[in-house]
Amino acid sequence: MAKGLRLFMEALDRFGPPAWFGDRRRRPLTVTVVGAGNGGLAMAADLALTGHRVRLYNRGPERLAPVLERGGIELERGDLRPDAEGPALAVLEKVTSDPAEAVRGARLLMVVVPATGHRQVAEACAPHLSDGQVVVLNPGRTGGALEFKATLEERGCRADVVVAEASTFLFASRAVGPARAHIHGVKRQVTYAALPASRNPEVGALLDRLYPGRFVPASSVLETSLDNIGAVFHPAITLLNTGRIEDDAAGFEFYRQGASPSVSRVIEAVDTERCRVARALGVPHVTALEWMRLSYGIEARNLRDALSSNPGYAGIPAPSQLNHRYLTEDIPASLVPMASFGHLLGVPTPSIRALIDLASAIHGVDYFTVGRTVERLGLTGPTAADIMAQVLEGSAVA
């Protein structure tokens, strides 16, 4: 009897319920959220509170200890539920630093770690993945799915696992305590793509059961990789406010105060170069200003006005130091691959390269050497058509 029930529940996770169960999008899934940082805590709590069976995995146990001690994660839902009275406690199915416990039996893995950790997560999960599981990077930044899939193959994973990536993280959220998260805002829509793109429907069906209507398919992981708006916003605002970050003990609001008119013009230059690279690859894309309208419903004349008027960005503080993921992640895993694509295709990216050079000088690291280049992502071929064919056919991994 117990075995039969277990098999039935596994079938529900994998194939969804039969028609007589009602709206399949509302049926619970077994989901492993990888990462117990700002985004991971928020997503794990949110999914648990909406009825899904949630496991939280983190490579180190330190961030998990407060969750275990509290018995769950307290979530302040902010814009998501403005009528809520105080935080809600989300109880999770499992909290673990053991990758085997986290992965086995989960239908979907939502990876919410900095892009610089994607390779390590793939290495940890590779021995435990099985046919039919889906891994979604939230987000992949630029080239995340390609790197993750290549790492699985390097580690000898032969399971039929679909690796996908989102273009950005669904929430604007922050951890406001060891076992407490706050969701400041929720994007109206986020694009995603599977590797290969022919498996988009499979991934989309699962994401729709978590967040109906929020995730929309992109043409390929090249589109999601170049629809990386964090790469446009984060490094420029951080690097052009270095003095303020290092010397202003009181801090400031990152988006609303850090994106001054001059800083916003640099952001627009970076965005223009990103769009030129996308056009050279033949990848659908929108400007950062249009993305603000689609994601948050912000109508504005320019990026300065859009950033300063977005209620989802209200109260989000600037980093207190320069050793922050806005540089350590967004430079090597976002801007370097964009510049690398530009170099391959003959598209100049002077503003992007200037930010990479500045970050390299500040950190004493040659980010062009350690970052994600076209070669490291396993993409080959001299033309945009060659690269696109590899990604669409799923053969882009060396």
VEXDREN-2710 file (C-alpha; in Angstrom, 1 decimal):
% VEXDREN-2710
k/r/px/py/pz
1/MET/0.0/0.0/0.0
2/ALA/2.8/2.4/1.0
3/LYS/4.7/1.6/-2.1
4/GLY/1.7/2.1/-4.3
5/LEU/1.0/5.5/-2.8
6/ARG/4.7/6.5/-3.3
7/LEU/4.5/5.5/-7.0
8/PHE/1.3/7.4/-7.4
9/MET/2.8/10.6/-5.9
10/GLU/5.8/10.3/-8.1
11/ALA/3.6/10.0/-11.1
12/LEU/1.7/13.1/-10.1
13/ASP/5.0/15.0/-9.9
14/ARG/6.3/13.8/-13.2
15/PHE/3.1/13.8/-15.4
16/GLY/0.7/16.0/-13.5
17/PRO/-2.7/14.8/-12.3
18/PRO/-5.4/13.3/-14.6
19/ALA/-8.2/15.6/-15.8
20/TRP/-10.6/14.6/-13.0
21/PHE/-8.1/16.1/-10.5
22/GLY/-9.0/19.6/-11.7
23/ASP/-6.6/22.3/-12.7
24/ARG/-3.2/20.6/-13.0
25/ARG/-1.4/23.9/-12.5
26/ARG/-2.6/24.0/-8.9
27/ARG/-1.3/20.5/-8.0
28/PRO/1.7/20.4/-5.7
29/LEU/5.2/19.5/-6.9
30/THR/8.2/18.2/-5.1
31/VAL/10.7/21.1/-5.6
32/THR/14.2/21.5/-4.4
33/VAL/15.4/25.0/-4.0
34/VAL/19.2/25.2/-4.2
35/GLY/20.6/28.1/-2.2
36/ALA/19.7/29.7/1.1
37/GLY/20.6/33.3/0.2
38/ASN/18.3/36.3/-0.5
39/GLY/16.5/34.6/-3.4
40/GLY/16.5/31.0/-2.2
41/LEU/15.0/31.7/1.2
42/ALA/12.2/33.8/-0.5
43/MET/11.4/31.3/-3.2
44/ALA/11.5/28.3/-0.8
45/ALA/9.2/30.0/1.6
46/ASP/6.8/31.3/-1.1
47/LEU/6.5/27.8/-2.7
48/ALA/5.9/26.1/0.6
49/LEU/3.2/28.6/1.5
50/THR/1.4/27.9/-1.8
51/GLY/1.3/24.2/-1.1
52/HIS/4.3/22.7/-2.8
53/ARG/6.6/20.1/-1.1
54/VAL/9.8/22.1/-0.8
55/ARG/13.3/21.0/0.1
56/LEU/16.0/23.6/0.8
57/TYR/19.6/22.7/-0.1
58/ASN/22.7/24.7/0.6
59/ARG/26.2/23.5/0.0
60/GLY/27.3/24.7/3.5
61/PRO/25.2/24.0/6.6
62/GLU/25.7/27.4/8.3
63/ARG/22.8/29.2/6.6
64/LEU/20.6/26.2/7.2
65/ALA/21.0/26.1/10.9
66/PRO/18.7/29.1/11.7
67/VAL/16.0/27.6/9.4
68/LEU/16.2/24.3/11.2
69/GLU/16.1/26.0/14.6
70/ARG/13.1/28.2/13.7
71/GLY/11.3/25.3/12.1
72/GLY/10.9/27.0/8.7
73/ILE/11.3/30.4/7.0
74/GLU/9.4/33.5/8.0
75/LEU/8.2/35.3/4.8
76/GLU/7.1/38.9/4.6
77/ARG/5.2/39.0/1.3
78/GLY/5.2/42.7/0.8
79/ASP/3.6/43.6/-2.6
80/LEU/2.6/40.0/-3.1
81/ARG/0.1/40.0/-0.2
82/PRO/-0.3/43.6/1.0
83/ASP/-3.1/42.5/3.3
84/ALA/-1.0/40.0/5.2
85/GLU/-0.6/40.6/8.9
86/GLY/3.1/40.1/9.7
87/PRO/5.3/37.3/8.4
88/ALA/4.0/33.8/7.6
89/LEU/6.0/30.8/8.7
90/ALA/6.7/28.4/5.8
91/VAL/7.4/24.8/6.9
92/LEU/9.6/22.9/4.5
93/GLU/9.7/19.2/3.8
94/LYS/13.5/18.9/4.1
95/VAL/16.4/21.2/4.9
96/THR/19.7/19.7/4.1
97/SER/23.3/20.2/2.9
98/ASP/23.4/16.6/1.6
99/PRO/23.0/16.8/-2.3
100/ALA/21.7/13.2/-2.4
101/GLU/18.9/13.9/0.0
102/ALA/18.1/17.2/-1.8
103/VAL/18.0/15.8/-5.4
104/ARG/16.6/12.3/-5.3
105/GLY/12.9/12.2/-5.9
106/ALA/12.6/15.9/-6.7
107/ARG/10.8/16.7/-9.9
108/LEU/12.2/20.1/-10.2
109/LEU/15.3/21.8/-9.0
110/MET/15.2/25.6/-8.8
111/VAL/18.8/26.8/-8.5
112/VAL/19.0/30.2/-6.8
113/VAL/22.7/30.8/-6.3
114/PRO/25.1/33.3/-7.7
115/ALA/26.2/32.3/-11.2
116/THR/29.7/31.8/-10.0
117/GLY/28.3/28.8/-8.1
118/HIS/26.6/27.1/-11.0
119/ARG/29.6/24.9/-11.7
120/GLN/29.9/23.7/-8.1
121/VAL/26.2/23.0/-7.9
122/ALA/26.3/20.9/-11.1
123/GLU/29.3/19.0/-9.7
124/ALA/27.5/18.2/-6.4
125/CYS/24.2/17.2/-8.1
126/ALA/25.6/15.2/-11.1
127/PRO/25.9/11.8/-9.3
128/HIS/22.3/12.0/-8.0
129/LEU/20.3/13.3/-10.9
130/SER/17.9/10.9/-12.7
131/ASP/15.9/10.7/-15.9
132/GLY/13.0/13.2/-16.1
133/GLN/14.3/15.7/-13.7
134/VAL/14.4/19.4/-14.6
135/VAL/16.9/22.0/-13.4
136/VAL/16.1/25.7/-13.8
137/LEU/18.8/28.3/-13.0
138/ASN/17.2/31.4/-11.5
139/PRO/18.7/33.2/-13.3
140/GLY/21.4/31.7/-15.6
141/ARG/22.9/35.2/-16.1
142/THR/24.8/34.8/-19.4
143/GLY/25.6/31.2/-20.5
144/GLY/24.5/29.5/-17.2
145/ALA/22.6/26.6/-18.8
146/LEU/25.5/26.0/-21.2
147/GLU/28.0/25.9/-18.4
148/PHE/25.8/23.7/-16.1
149/LYS/25.1/21.2/-18.9
150/ALA/28.8/21.0/-19.8
151/THR/29.7/20.4/-16.2
152/LEU/27.2/17.5/-15.9
153/GLU/28.7/15.9/-18.9
154/GLU/32.2/16.4/-17.6
155/ARG/31.2/14.7/-14.4
156/GLY/29.8/11.7/-16.3
157/CYS/26.1/12.4/-15.7
158/ARG/24.2/10.4/-18.4
159/ALA/20.7/11.0/-17.0
160/ASP/18.1/12.6/-19.3
161/VAL/18.0/15.8/-17.4
162/VAL/16.7/19.1/-18.8
163/VAL/18.7/22.1/-17.9
164/ALA/17.0/25.5/-18.3
165/GLU/17.6/29.1/-17.3
166/ALA/15.5/32.1/-16.5
167/SER/16.6/35.5/-17.7
168/THR/16.2/37.1/-14.3
169/PHE/15.0/36.2/-10.8
170/LEU/11.2/36.4/-10.4
171/PHE/11.3/38.4/-7.1
172/ALA/13.0/41.5/-5.9
173/SER/13.8/40.1/-2.5
174/ARG/16.2/40.2/0.4
175/ALA/17.0/38.1/3.5
176/VAL/16.1/40.3/6.5
177/GLY/17.1/37.8/9.1
178/PRO/18.8/34.4/9.4
179/ALA/15.5/32.6/8.7
180/ARG/13.4/35.5/7.4
181/ALA/12.9/36.9/3.9
182/HIS/11.1/39.8/2.4
183/ILE/9.7/40.0/-1.1
184/HIS/9.7/43.7/-2.2
185/GLY/8.2/43.0/-5.7
186/VAL/7.3/40.4/-8.2
187/LYS/7.9/40.7/-11.9
188/ARG/5.0/40.4/-14.2
189/GLN/6.8/38.0/-16.5
190/VAL/10.2/36.3/-16.8
191/THR/11.5/34.6/-19.9
192/TYR/13.0/31.1/-19.7
193/ALA/14.6/28.6/-22.1
194/ALA/15.6/25.0/-22.1
195/LEU/18.8/23.5/-23.5
196/PRO/17.8/22.4/-26.2
197/ALA/15.0/24.8/-26.9
198/SER/12.8/22.0/-28.2
199/ARG/12.2/21.0/-24.5
200/ASN/10.7/24.4/-23.6
201/PRO/7.2/23.0/-23.3
202/GLU/8.3/20.4/-20.7
203/VAL/9.9/23.1/-18.5
204/GLY/7.1/25.6/-19.0
205/ALA/4.5/23.1/-17.8
206/LEU/6.3/22.7/-14.5
207/LEU/7.0/26.4/-14.0
208/ASP/3.3/27.2/-14.7
209/ARG/2.4/24.9/-11.9
210/LEU/4.5/27.0/-9.6
211/TYR/3.8/30.5/-10.9
212/PRO/0.9/30.4/-13.4
213/GLY/1.5/32.9/-16.2
214/ARG/4.7/34.4/-14.8
215/PHE/7.2/32.4/-16.9
216/VAL/7.1/32.8/-20.7
217/PRO/9.3/30.8/-23.2
218/ALA/12.2/32.4/-25.1
219/SER/13.5/31.2/-28.4
220/SER/16.7/29.7/-26.8
221/VAL/19.2/30.1/-24.0
222/LEU/21.0/32.7/-26.1
223/GLU/17.9/34.9/-25.8
224/THR/17.6/34.4/-22.0
225/SER/21.4/35.0/-21.7
226/LEU/21.3/38.3/-23.5
227/ASP/18.0/39.3/-21.8
228/ASN/20.2/39.7/-18.7
229/ILE/19.1/43.1/-17.3
230/GLY/21.0/42.6/-14.1
231/ALA/24.2/42.8/-16.1
232/VAL/23.0/46.2/-17.4
233/PHE/22.1/47.6/-14.0
234/HIS/24.3/46.1/-11.3
235/PRO/27.9/46.7/-12.4
236/ALA/27.5/50.2/-13.7
237/ILE/25.6/51.5/-10.6
238/THR/28.1/49.7/-8.3
239/LEU/31.3/50.8/-10.0
240/LEU/30.2/54.4/-10.5
241/ASN/29.3/54.7/-6.8
242/THR/32.5/53.1/-5.4
243/GLY/33.4/56.1/-3.2
244/ARG/29.9/56.3/-1.8
245/ILE/29.8/52.5/-1.1
246/GLU/33.2/52.6/0.7
247/ASP/32.7/55.8/2.7
248/ASP/29.0/56.3/3.4
249/ALA/28.3/54.4/6.5
250/ALA/24.6/55.3/6.3
251/GLY/24.2/53.7/3.0
252/PHE/21.8/54.6/0.2
253/GLU/19.1/53.1/-1.9
254/PHE/20.8/51.2/-4.8
255/TYR/18.4/51.8/-7.7
256/ARG/16.6/54.9/-6.6
257/GLN/19.6/56.9/-5.5
258/GLY/22.6/55.2/-7.1
259/ALA/21.3/55.6/-10.7
260/SER/21.9/59.3/-11.0
261/PRO/21.4/61.0/-14.4
262/SER/25.1/60.4/-15.4
263/VAL/25.2/56.9/-14.1
264/SER/21.9/56.2/-16.0
265/ARG/23.5/57.3/-19.3
266/VAL/26.3/54.8/-18.8
267/ILE/23.7/52.1/-18.1
268/GLU/22.0/53.1/-21.4
269/ALA/25.3/52.8/-23.2
270/VAL/25.8/49.3/-21.8
271/ASP/22.3/48.4/-22.8
272/THR/22.8/49.6/-26.3
273/GLU/25.8/47.4/-26.7
274/ARG/24.0/44.3/-25.3
275/CYS/21.2/44.9/-27.8
276/ARG/23.7/45.1/-30.7
277/VAL/25.2/41.8/-29.7
278/ALA/21.8/40.2/-29.6
279/ARG/21.0/41.6/-33.0
280/ALA/24.2/40.2/-34.4
281/LEU/23.2/36.8/-33.1
282/GLY/19.7/37.1/-34.5
283/VAL/18.3/36.8/-30.9
284/PRO/15.0/38.5/-30.0
285/HIS/15.6/41.2/-27.4
286/VAL/14.1/44.2/-25.7
287/THR/15.7/47.3/-24.3
288/ALA/16.1/47.7/-20.6
289/LEU/13.5/50.4/-20.6
290/GLU/11.0/48.1/-22.4
291/TRP/11.9/45.4/-19.9
292/MET/10.9/47.6/-17.0
293/ARG/7.5/48.1/-18.6
294/LEU/7.0/44.4/-19.3
295/SER/8.4/43.2/-15.9
296/TYR/7.0/45.9/-13.5
297/GLY/4.5/47.9/-15.6
298/ILE/6.7/51.0/-15.4
299/GLU/6.0/53.6/-18.0
300/ALA/8.9/56.1/-18.2
301/ARG/10.8/58.3/-20.7
302/ASN/14.2/57.0/-19.8
303/LEU/16.0/54.5/-17.5
304/ARG/16.7/57.2/-14.8
305/ASP/13.0/57.8/-14.4
306/ALA/12.1/54.1/-14.6
307/LEU/14.6/53.1/-11.9
308/SER/13.7/55.9/-9.5
309/SER/9.9/55.3/-9.8
310/ASN/9.8/51.5/-9.6
311/PRO/8.0/50.6/-6.3
312/GLY/9.6/47.1/-6.5
313/TYR/13.0/48.7/-6.0
314/ALA/12.0/50.9/-3.1
315/GLY/14.1/50.3/0.0
316/ILE/16.6/48.0/-1.6
317/PRO/20.0/49.0/-0.1
318/ALA/23.3/49.4/-2.0
319/PRO/26.0/47.0/-1.2
320/SER/28.1/47.9/1.8
321/GLN/31.3/46.6/0.2
322/LEU/32.7/46.1/-3.3
323/ASN/33.3/42.4/-2.8
324/HIS/29.7/41.9/-3.8
325/ARG/27.9/39.7/-6.3
326/TYR/27.0/42.8/-8.4
327/LEU/30.6/42.6/-9.4
328/THR/32.0/39.2/-8.5
329/GLU/29.1/37.5/-10.3
330/ASP/27.8/40.0/-12.9
331/ILE/31.2/40.8/-14.3
332/PRO/32.6/37.3/-15.1
333/ALA/29.3/35.5/-15.6
334/SER/27.4/38.3/-17.5
335/LEU/29.5/41.1/-19.0
336/VAL/32.5/38.9/-19.9
337/PRO/30.4/36.6/-22.1
338/MET/28.6/39.5/-23.7
339/ALA/32.0/41.1/-24.6
340/SER/33.2/37.7/-25.8
341/PHE/30.2/37.3/-28.1
342/GLY/30.8/40.8/-29.3
343/HIS/34.4/40.1/-30.1
344/LEU/33.6/36.9/-32.0
345/LEU/30.9/38.7/-34.1
346/GLY/32.8/41.9/-34.6
347/VAL/30.5/44.0/-32.5
348/PRO/32.3/46.7/-30.4
349/THR/31.4/46.8/-26.7
350/PRO/33.6/49.6/-25.3
351/SER/31.3/50.5/-22.3
352/ILE/31.0/46.9/-21.3
353/ARG/34.7/46.3/-21.6
354/ALA/35.4/49.5/-19.6
355/LEU/33.3/48.2/-16.7
356/ILE/35.2/44.8/-16.8
357/ASP/38.5/46.6/-16.8
358/LEU/37.5/48.7/-13.8
359/ALA/36.3/45.7/-11.8
360/SER/39.4/43.8/-12.7
361/ALA/41.6/46.7/-11.4
362/ILE/39.5/47.0/-8.1
363/HIS/39.6/43.3/-7.3
364/GLY/43.0/42.5/-8.7
365/VAL/41.5/39.8/-10.9
366/ASP/41.7/39.5/-14.7
367/TYR/38.0/38.8/-15.3
368/PHE/38.6/38.3/-19.0
369/THR/40.8/35.3/-18.0
370/VAL/38.5/33.7/-15.4
371/GLY/35.1/34.6/-16.8
372/ARG/32.7/32.8/-19.1
373/THR/34.0/33.2/-22.7
374/VAL/32.4/31.7/-25.8
375/GLU/35.1/29.0/-25.8
376/ARG/34.5/28.0/-22.2
377/LEU/30.7/27.7/-22.8
378/GLY/31.4/25.1/-25.4
379/LEU/30.2/27.1/-28.3
380/THR/32.0/26.7/-31.6
381/GLY/31.7/27.9/-35.1
382/PRO/32.7/31.2/-36.8
383/THR/29.2/32.6/-37.4
384/ALA/26.1/33.5/-35.5
385/ALA/24.2/30.8/-37.5
386/ASP/26.6/28.2/-36.3
387/ILE/26.2/29.1/-32.7
388/MET/22.4/29.3/-32.9
389/ALA/22.2/25.9/-34.6
390/GLN/24.2/24.3/-31.8
391/VAL/22.0/25.8/-29.1
392/LEU/18.7/24.9/-30.8
393/GLU/19.8/21.3/-31.5
394/GLY/21.2/20.9/-28.0
395/SER/24.7/20.1/-29.2
396/ALA/26.3/23.3/-28.0
397/VAL/28.1/21.6/-25.1
398/ALA/31.6/20.3/-25.9
END
